[in-house]
C-alpha cells in the first residue's frame, strides 16, 4: 500500500509540472506574437565566395556557388577580394648581382550575382613584377565570365576562363597568398611569362558531377581559342584564333576525404611566329591530397608540338610538392621539378620554351594573421641555357 501511494503522489506531481510548463509556453508564444509586428526585416547576408577552394581542385565554379537570393531582395550580391605581395629576391634568375626588392602582382577578383543561377565574374591582374618602366604597369584581364549554375550535373562558364589543364591551374587563383609555396611550379608558368602550357582560353567551359556513387567523378569539357605560347621568347603578336578543345575527368572518393586524382587531354593550334601554326597536344595526370595539415601534390604533363610526322617537339615535365603544418602558423615544404625538352627539326623550340631542367627547393610559410603570410624559399635550379645556380627569396603575401 505504501509503495502504491508513493507512485500516485509522484505521478500527480509530474502532471502538475507538465501543466505549468504548457502554460509557460503559451505565455511565451503570445509575447513573441506581440513583438513580431514591431520588428524590421533583417537583411540576409550573402556569404562571400571563399578564396581558398573548399576541396582540392575546386575551381572558381565551385568557389562561387550560387548563394545570393533572388534579385529585388535586400541581400548583398557583390563580392570583392584582392591579393598582393612584395618581396626580396637574390640571384632569382641566375644573375649573381641580382639583389633587389620587388613588387609582385596585384590580383583583383570580383563577382556579382545577377540572378539565382547567373553570376558575373571578373579577375584583373596588375603585373607589377613585369614592369619595364616606372610609369607603366601591364594590366592582364585574367578572367571575365558569365557563369550559369544549373545543378550538380551541369554548369557553364562563358568568356575568358582558366583551362582545366592539371590540378594547380584549377585550384589556385593568381594571388600568391592562396598557395603554400612562395613560387608556382615552373610547369604552370603563365603564358605571358613564357610558360608552355595553355592555361587560359576564351570560349565555353562546362562542368558537373558524373553519377558514380562513392567514386565521386566530375567532368570538365571546354572549347574555345587559346593564347599563343611563350610570349617572352617569340613574336608578341597574338591573333587569339587558335582552336582549342579540352576534356578533363577527376575523382574525389567519398572514402578518402581530401584526396583527388584526375587527367586531362587538351588539343589546339598555336603559332610561335605569326602565320606559322603548329599542332599542340597536352596530356596531364595528377594525384593530390590535402587534409590533416598535409599537402601532397603530384602532377605530370606531356606536351607535343607537331608540324609534320618528321618535325616535332616534346616536353615531358612534372613536379612533386609536400608540405606539413607543424604548428597553427608554420608550414615547411619541399618541391622537386623536372623537365626534359627534346624534338626533331623544330629549331630547338622545346628548349626555348622550357629552358629549365631540374629544380630542388624548400621553404617555410608563416601565417602572420588570417590574411597575411610571410614566406621564405631557397632553391637550386639547372637550365639548358646557363650553369646551375642557387636562388633565394622572401615574400610578404596578403589578401583583403
KELOKE-934871 format. One record per residue (C-alpha): x, y, z; residue number from 1. Coordinates in steps of 0.001 Angstrom, whole numbers. Example, Ala and Ser with C-alpha at 12.3 -4.5 7.8 and 13.67 -1.06 7.14 Angstrom:
<atoms>
@x=12300; y=-4500; z=7800; nr=1
@x=13670; y=-1060; z=7140; nr=2
</atoms>
This chain:
<atoms>
@x=0; y=0; z=0; nr=1
@x=2813; y=2392; z=887; nr=2
@x=4528; y=1894; z=-2462; nr=3
@x=1303; y=2455; z=-4428; nr=4
@x=655; y=5719; z=-2580; nr=5
@x=4185; y=6940; z=-3409; nr=6
@x=3732; y=6180; z=-7101; nr=7
@x=425; y=8013; z=-7193; nr=8
@x=1958; y=11035; z=-5459; nr=9
@x=4881; y=11060; z=-7934; nr=10
@x=2541; y=10842; z=-10927; nr=11
@x=417; y=13651; z=-9587; nr=12
@x=3490; y=15852; z=-9121; nr=13
@x=4586; y=15226; z=-12711; nr=14
@x=1173; y=16182; z=-14070; nr=15
@x=1292; y=19440; z=-12178; nr=16
@x=4782; y=20295; z=-13518; nr=17
@x=3769; y=19463; z=-17104; nr=18
@x=695; y=21665; z=-16829; nr=19
@x=2775; y=24601; z=-15581; nr=20
@x=5244; y=24150; z=-18467; nr=21
@x=2410; y=24168; z=-21017; nr=22
@x=1036; y=27364; z=-19526; nr=23
@x=4509; y=28964; z=-19657; nr=24
@x=4977; y=28006; z=-23334; nr=25
@x=1590; y=29507; z=-24202; nr=26
@x=2555; y=32746; z=-22477; nr=27
@x=5876; y=32943; z=-24346; nr=28
@x=4155; y=32355; z=-27692; nr=29
@x=1779; y=35242; z=-27008; nr=30
@x=4717; y=37516; z=-26145; nr=31
@x=6575; y=36596; z=-29372; nr=32
@x=3449; y=37195; z=-31470; nr=33
@x=3041; y=40624; z=-29904; nr=34
@x=6660; y=41601; z=-30659; nr=35
@x=6785; y=40483; z=-34298; nr=36
@x=4934; y=43447; z=-35895; nr=37
@x=7375; y=45866; z=-34280; nr=38
@x=10465; y=44194; z=-35705; nr=39
@x=12054; y=45323; z=-39001; nr=40
@x=13024; y=42667; z=-41513; nr=41
@x=16654; y=41626; z=-41181; nr=42
@x=18793; y=41821; z=-44310; nr=43
@x=20082; y=38494; z=-45486; nr=44
@x=23850; y=38470; z=-45691; nr=45
@x=25306; y=36616; z=-48607; nr=46
@x=28453; y=34680; z=-47849; nr=47
@x=31378; y=35799; z=-49949; nr=48
@x=32919; y=33110; z=-52127; nr=49
@x=35875; y=31517; z=-50432; nr=50
@x=39214; y=32442; z=-51951; nr=51
@x=40627; y=29081; z=-50970; nr=52
@x=38962; y=26053; z=-52605; nr=53
@x=36817; y=24117; z=-50140; nr=54
@x=38148; y=20887; z=-51590; nr=55
@x=41262; y=20087; z=-53603; nr=56
@x=40777; y=21072; z=-57205; nr=57
@x=37746; y=23267; z=-56679; nr=58
@x=37678; y=25837; z=-59456; nr=59
@x=36060; y=29226; z=-59381; nr=60
@x=32924; y=27378; z=-60407; nr=61
@x=32535; y=25760; z=-57019; nr=62
@x=34149; y=28656; z=-55173; nr=63
@x=31412; y=30992; z=-56378; nr=64
@x=28411; y=28795; z=-55818; nr=65
@x=25022; y=30473; z=-56165; nr=66
@x=24428; y=31789; z=-52623; nr=67
@x=22601; y=35049; z=-53250; nr=68
@x=18886; y=35498; z=-53036; nr=69
@x=16755; y=36435; z=-55987; nr=70
@x=17160; y=39967; z=-57370; nr=71
@x=14926; y=42524; z=-55741; nr=72
@x=15531; y=41461; z=-52150; nr=73
@x=17895; y=43186; z=-49733; nr=74
@x=20687; y=40603; z=-49969; nr=75
@x=24196; y=41718; z=-50863; nr=76
@x=25015; y=40379; z=-54343; nr=77
@x=28519; y=41840; z=-54873; nr=78
@x=31778; y=40396; z=-53533; nr=79
@x=35317; y=41703; z=-53951; nr=80
@x=38723; y=40300; z=-52996; nr=81
@x=42291; y=41390; z=-53628; nr=82
@x=45622; y=39560; z=-53427; nr=83
@x=49046; y=41198; z=-53434; nr=84
@x=52655; y=40509; z=-52476; nr=85
@x=56037; y=42184; z=-52115; nr=86
@x=59407; y=40520; z=-51588; nr=87
@x=63178; y=40436; z=-51773; nr=88
@x=64936; y=38364; z=-54454; nr=89
@x=68544; y=37243; z=-54702; nr=90
@x=70025; y=35535; z=-57763; nr=91
@x=66486; y=34588; z=-58748; nr=92
@x=67154; y=34367; z=-62490; nr=93
@x=70717; y=33104; z=-62236; nr=94
@x=72349; y=36540; z=-62223; nr=95
@x=74779; y=36721; z=-59303; nr=96
@x=74392; y=40508; z=-58983; nr=97
@x=70578; y=40307; z=-58861; nr=98
@x=69664; y=41506; z=-55369; nr=99
@x=66519; y=43592; z=-55195; nr=100
@x=63192; y=44287; z=-53573; nr=101
@x=60307; y=43671; z=-55948; nr=102
@x=56576; y=44106; z=-56120; nr=103
@x=54628; y=41026; z=-57051; nr=104
@x=51208; y=41075; z=-58700; nr=105
@x=48004; y=42753; z=-57615; nr=106
@x=45112; y=40368; z=-58316; nr=107
@x=41601; y=41886; z=-58129; nr=108
@x=38716; y=39394; z=-58029; nr=109
@x=35027; y=40384; z=-58061; nr=110
@x=31680; y=38656; z=-58586; nr=111
@x=28139; y=39978; z=-58970; nr=112
@x=25038; y=37824; z=-58523; nr=113
@x=22746; y=38605; z=-61456; nr=114
@x=20051; y=36025; z=-60691; nr=115
@x=19707; y=32810; z=-58680; nr=116
@x=21544; y=30971; z=-61486; nr=117
@x=23704; y=33621; z=-63171; nr=118
@x=26904; y=35208; z=-61835; nr=119
@x=29297; y=37670; z=-63455; nr=120
@x=32981; y=37189; z=-62565; nr=121
@x=35934; y=39455; z=-63356; nr=122
@x=39572; y=38917; z=-62359; nr=123
@x=42151; y=41580; z=-63294; nr=124
@x=45882; y=41360; z=-62606; nr=125
@x=48240; y=44345; z=-62416; nr=126
@x=51548; y=42737; z=-63338; nr=127
@x=53899; y=44947; z=-61354; nr=128
@x=56516; y=42171; z=-61413; nr=129
@x=56698; y=42594; z=-65225; nr=130
@x=57021; y=46359; z=-65014; nr=131
@x=59643; y=47647; z=-67502; nr=132
@x=59207; y=51354; z=-66828; nr=133
@x=58232; y=53169; z=-63655; nr=134
@x=55194; y=54720; z=-65320; nr=135
@x=53972; y=51502; z=-66977; nr=136
@x=52310; y=48521; z=-65318; nr=137
@x=50888; y=45814; z=-67615; nr=138
@x=47209; y=45019; z=-66997; nr=139
@x=46035; y=41476; z=-67668; nr=140
@x=42367; y=40500; z=-67885; nr=141
@x=42823; y=37101; z=-66235; nr=142
@x=39171; y=36029; z=-66358; nr=143
@x=35870; y=37526; z=-67454; nr=144
@x=32958; y=35121; z=-67179; nr=145
@x=29223; y=34782; z=-67174; nr=146
@x=28587; y=31698; z=-65050; nr=147
@x=25424; y=29607; z=-65201; nr=148
@x=24765; y=27288; z=-62254; nr=149
@x=22174; y=24733; z=-63287; nr=150
@x=22574; y=21767; z=-60940; nr=151
@x=25183; y=19305; z=-59712; nr=152
@x=25453; y=17757; z=-63161; nr=153
@x=25631; y=20765; z=-65486; nr=154
@x=27177; y=24211; z=-65074; nr=155
@x=28502; y=26572; z=-67697; nr=156
@x=31202; y=29278; z=-67879; nr=157
@x=31219; y=31620; z=-70885; nr=158
@x=34060; y=34052; z=-71577; nr=159
@x=37736; y=34076; z=-70632; nr=160
@x=38468; y=31150; z=-68299; nr=161
@x=41337; y=29190; z=-66754; nr=162
@x=41659; y=25843; z=-68505; nr=163
@x=41260; y=22544; z=-66654; nr=164
@x=44824; y=21520; z=-67542; nr=165
@x=46195; y=19815; z=-64460; nr=166
@x=45336; y=20473; z=-60811; nr=167
@x=47351; y=23577; z=-59934; nr=168
@x=45775; y=25733; z=-62608; nr=169
@x=42280; y=24863; z=-61364; nr=170
@x=42901; y=25022; z=-57630; nr=171
@x=44725; y=28343; z=-57233; nr=172
@x=43999; y=31834; z=-58420; nr=173
@x=46876; y=34079; z=-59391; nr=174
@x=47402; y=35583; z=-55936; nr=175
@x=50480; y=34209; z=-54155; nr=176
@x=48738; y=34294; z=-50760; nr=177
@x=46491; y=31423; z=-51832; nr=178
@x=49288; y=28900; z=-52364; nr=179
@x=51522; y=27384; z=-49710; nr=180
@x=54790; y=27921; z=-51582; nr=181
@x=56318; y=31266; z=-52472; nr=182
@x=56575; y=30370; z=-56170; nr=183
@x=54395; y=28424; z=-58589; nr=184
@x=55733; y=25193; z=-60105; nr=185
@x=57575; y=26126; z=-63311; nr=186
@x=55363; y=23628; z=-65113; nr=187
@x=52482; y=26074; z=-64542; nr=188
@x=54257; y=29266; z=-65558; nr=189
@x=51740; y=31579; z=-67218; nr=190
@x=51853; y=32079; z=-70990; nr=191
@x=52842; y=35748; z=-70786; nr=192
@x=55807; y=34732; z=-68604; nr=193
@x=56977; y=32132; z=-71118; nr=194
@x=55073; y=29049; z=-69956; nr=195
@x=54448; y=26263; z=-72466; nr=196
@x=51102; y=25036; z=-71103; nr=197
@x=47797; y=26561; z=-72343; nr=198
@x=46421; y=27902; z=-69060; nr=199
@x=43871; y=30377; z=-70486; nr=200
@x=41169; y=30127; z=-73133; nr=201
@x=38321; y=32249; z=-74443; nr=202
@x=35173; y=30232; z=-75092; nr=203
@x=32819; y=27931; z=-73201; nr=204
@x=33556; y=25566; z=-70307; nr=205
@x=31017; y=23064; z=-68936; nr=206
@x=31418; y=21068; z=-65732; nr=207
@x=29475; y=18864; z=-63376; nr=208
@x=29285; y=15605; z=-61475; nr=209
@x=29132; y=12168; z=-63106; nr=210
@x=26762; y=9719; z=-61360; nr=211
@x=29339; y=7362; z=-59873; nr=212
@x=28419; y=6754; z=-56247; nr=213
@x=31303; y=6751; z=-53784; nr=214
@x=33869; y=7330; z=-56549; nr=215
@x=32861; y=10998; z=-56869; nr=216
@x=33605; y=11540; z=-60560; nr=217
@x=33447; y=15010; z=-62153; nr=218
@x=33895; y=16162; z=-65736; nr=219
@x=35033; y=19388; z=-67412; nr=220
@x=34554; y=19951; z=-71167; nr=221
@x=35948; y=23084; z=-72831; nr=222
@x=36030; y=24549; z=-76330; nr=223
@x=37492; y=27908; z=-77294; nr=224
@x=40510; y=29827; z=-78567; nr=225
@x=43859; y=29689; z=-76798; nr=226
@x=46599; y=32251; z=-76266; nr=227
@x=49913; y=31907; z=-78056; nr=228
@x=52743; y=30195; z=-76267; nr=229
@x=55860; y=31649; z=-74669; nr=230
@x=55228; y=35341; z=-75245; nr=231
@x=58618; y=36319; z=-73828; nr=232
@x=60593; y=34246; z=-76346; nr=233
@x=58599; y=34563; z=-79568; nr=234
@x=56731; y=37168; z=-81560; nr=235
@x=54461; y=39296; z=-79330; nr=236
@x=51717; y=39081; z=-81966; nr=237
@x=48829; y=37043; z=-80595; nr=238
@x=45957; y=36615; z=-83090; nr=239
@x=43992; y=34597; z=-80466; nr=240
@x=42305; y=32476; z=-83105; nr=241
@x=43825; y=29143; z=-82108; nr=242
@x=41132; y=26468; z=-81987; nr=243
@x=41214; y=24580; z=-78669; nr=244
@x=39337; y=21686; z=-77083; nr=245
@x=39909; y=20104; z=-73671; nr=246
@x=38339; y=17248; z=-71705; nr=247
@x=39153; y=16576; z=-68053; nr=248
@x=37930; y=13936; z=-65626; nr=249
@x=38710; y=13731; z=-61913; nr=250
@x=37583; y=11730; z=-58876; nr=251
@x=37056; y=12647; z=-55233; nr=252
@x=36416; y=9301; z=-53496; nr=253
@x=33985; y=9595; z=-50625; nr=254
@x=36069; y=7214; z=-48530; nr=255
@x=39261; y=9334; z=-48906; nr=256
@x=38423; y=12906; z=-47864; nr=257
@x=40984; y=15367; z=-49192; nr=258
@x=42197; y=13090; z=-51993; nr=259
@x=41725; y=13895; z=-55666; nr=260
@x=43078; y=12303; z=-58839; nr=261
@x=42431; y=13135; z=-62466; nr=262
@x=43677; y=13628; z=-66002; nr=263
@x=43066; y=15929; z=-68965; nr=264
@x=43521; y=15817; z=-72734; nr=265
@x=43991; y=19172; z=-74475; nr=266
@x=44448; y=19926; z=-78209; nr=267
@x=44839; y=23200; z=-80122; nr=268
@x=46874; y=25108; z=-82695; nr=269
@x=49350; y=27846; z=-81885; nr=270
@x=51886; y=29979; z=-83721; nr=271
@x=55364; y=30743; z=-82478; nr=272
@x=55593; y=33107; z=-85434; nr=273
@x=52560; y=34877; z=-86862; nr=274
@x=51061; y=32742; z=-89624; nr=275
@x=53170; y=29650; z=-88805; nr=276
@x=50901; y=27221; z=-86941; nr=277
@x=51791; y=24001; z=-85144; nr=278
@x=49508; y=21353; z=-83685; nr=279
@x=49786; y=21097; z=-79903; nr=280
@x=48526; y=18357; z=-77610; nr=281
@x=48879; y=18293; z=-73824; nr=282
@x=48140; y=15317; z=-71593; nr=283
@x=48208; y=15769; z=-67816; nr=284
@x=47662; y=13476; z=-64836; nr=285
@x=47765; y=14185; z=-61105; nr=286
@x=47141; y=12771; z=-57639; nr=287
@x=46896; y=15150; z=-54674; nr=288
@x=45992; y=15006; z=-51008; nr=289
@x=45134; y=17957; z=-48781; nr=290
@x=43966; y=17181; z=-45268; nr=291
@x=45032; y=16828; z=-41613; nr=292
@x=47683; y=19523; z=-42094; nr=293
@x=49285; y=17692; z=-45039; nr=294
@x=49571; y=18995; z=-48603; nr=295
@x=50939; y=16429; z=-51079; nr=296
@x=50805; y=17466; z=-54746; nr=297
@x=51982; y=15301; z=-57660; nr=298
@x=51498; y=16226; z=-61332; nr=299
@x=52893; y=15253; z=-64690; nr=300
@x=52391; y=16584; z=-68224; nr=301
@x=53397; y=15619; z=-71735; nr=302
@x=53213; y=18416; z=-74324; nr=303
@x=53796; y=17679; z=-78022; nr=304
@x=54198; y=20255; z=-80800; nr=305
@x=53978; y=18876; z=-84323; nr=306
@x=54357; y=20347; z=-87791; nr=307
@x=54641; y=17039; z=-89651; nr=308
@x=55500; y=13421; z=-88964; nr=309
@x=59210; y=14252; z=-89107; nr=310
@x=59097; y=17618; z=-87361; nr=311
@x=58006; y=17704; z=-83718; nr=312
@x=58900; y=18826; z=-80227; nr=313
@x=58143; y=17016; z=-76981; nr=314
@x=58237; y=18216; z=-73370; nr=315
@x=57627; y=15709; z=-70565; nr=316
@x=57589; y=17536; z=-67223; nr=317
@x=56302; y=17196; z=-63688; nr=318
@x=56692; y=18136; z=-60041; nr=319
@x=56084; y=16786; z=-56555; nr=320
@x=55493; y=19007; z=-53528; nr=321
@x=54852; y=18127; z=-49910; nr=322
@x=54128; y=20447; z=-47006; nr=323
@x=53030; y=19886; z=-43418; nr=324
@x=51557; y=22351; z=-40932; nr=325
@x=53591; y=21638; z=-37797; nr=326
@x=52105; y=24467; z=-35744; nr=327
@x=48968; y=26571; z=-36239; nr=328
@x=51010; y=29149; z=-38197; nr=329
@x=54072; y=27299; z=-39562; nr=330
@x=54157; y=25210; z=-42766; nr=331
@x=57504; y=23943; z=-44101; nr=332
@x=57507; y=22494; z=-47641; nr=333
@x=59817; y=20990; z=-50263; nr=334
@x=59372; y=20559; z=-54026; nr=335
@x=61130; y=18810; z=-56893; nr=336
@x=60546; y=19768; z=-60540; nr=337
@x=61767; y=18131; z=-63736; nr=338
@x=61517; y=18770; z=-67496; nr=339
@x=63207; y=17126; z=-70475; nr=340
@x=62664; y=19155; z=-73651; nr=341
@x=63530; y=17379; z=-76881; nr=342
@x=62448; y=17244; z=-80510; nr=343
@x=63361; y=16985; z=-84161; nr=344
@x=63552; y=19651; z=-86865; nr=345
@x=61816; y=22362; z=-84808; nr=346
@x=64731; y=24799; z=-84332; nr=347
@x=65205; y=23972; z=-80636; nr=348
@x=61658; y=25164; z=-79907; nr=349
@x=61115; y=22905; z=-76845; nr=350
@x=64274; y=24145; z=-75094; nr=351
@x=63442; y=27762; z=-75875; nr=352
@x=60033; y=27312; z=-74299; nr=353
@x=61324; y=25197; z=-71400; nr=354
@x=64859; y=26317; z=-70543; nr=355
@x=64749; y=24838; z=-67034; nr=356
@x=65677; y=21199; z=-66385; nr=357
@x=65612; y=20451; z=-62641; nr=358
@x=64626; y=22440; z=-59575; nr=359
@x=65056; y=21494; z=-55930; nr=360
@x=63621; y=23930; z=-53414; nr=361
@x=62476; y=24191; z=-49847; nr=362
@x=60651; y=26860; z=-47944; nr=363
@x=58682; y=27916; z=-44919; nr=364
@x=55349; y=29715; z=-44722; nr=365
@x=54411; y=31633; z=-41574; nr=366
@x=50829; y=32895; z=-41315; nr=367
@x=51090; y=36216; z=-39504; nr=368
@x=47304; y=36601; z=-39415; nr=369
@x=44378; y=35033; z=-41213; nr=370
@x=45004; y=37462; z=-44084; nr=371
@x=48807; y=37783; z=-44331; nr=372
@x=51678; y=35314; z=-44676; nr=373
@x=55471; y=35569; z=-44693; nr=374
@x=57334; y=33068; z=-46897; nr=375
@x=60996; y=32075; z=-47149; nr=376
@x=62289; y=29971; z=-50056; nr=377
@x=65675; y=28623; z=-51175; nr=378
@x=66172; y=26664; z=-54400; nr=379
@x=68758; y=25096; z=-56728; nr=380
@x=67983; y=25293; z=-60467; nr=381
@x=69573; y=23877; z=-63605; nr=382
@x=68938; y=25150; z=-67102; nr=383
@x=69770; y=24411; z=-70744; nr=384
@x=70949; y=27996; z=-71211; nr=385
@x=73305; y=28656; z=-68259; nr=386
@x=75173; y=26992; z=-65383; nr=387
@x=73243; y=25847; z=-62311; nr=388
@x=72594; y=28435; z=-59617; nr=389
@x=71092; y=28885; z=-56169; nr=390
@x=68267; y=31361; z=-55734; nr=391
@x=66627; y=32786; z=-52621; nr=392
@x=63526; y=34858; z=-51921; nr=393
@x=61459; y=36318; z=-49094; nr=394
@x=57871; y=37338; z=-49680; nr=395
@x=55061; y=39027; z=-47786; nr=396
@x=51722; y=37992; z=-49316; nr=397
@x=48319; y=39221; z=-48194; nr=398
@x=44656; y=39386; z=-49096; nr=399
@x=41901; y=41920; z=-48500; nr=400
</atoms>
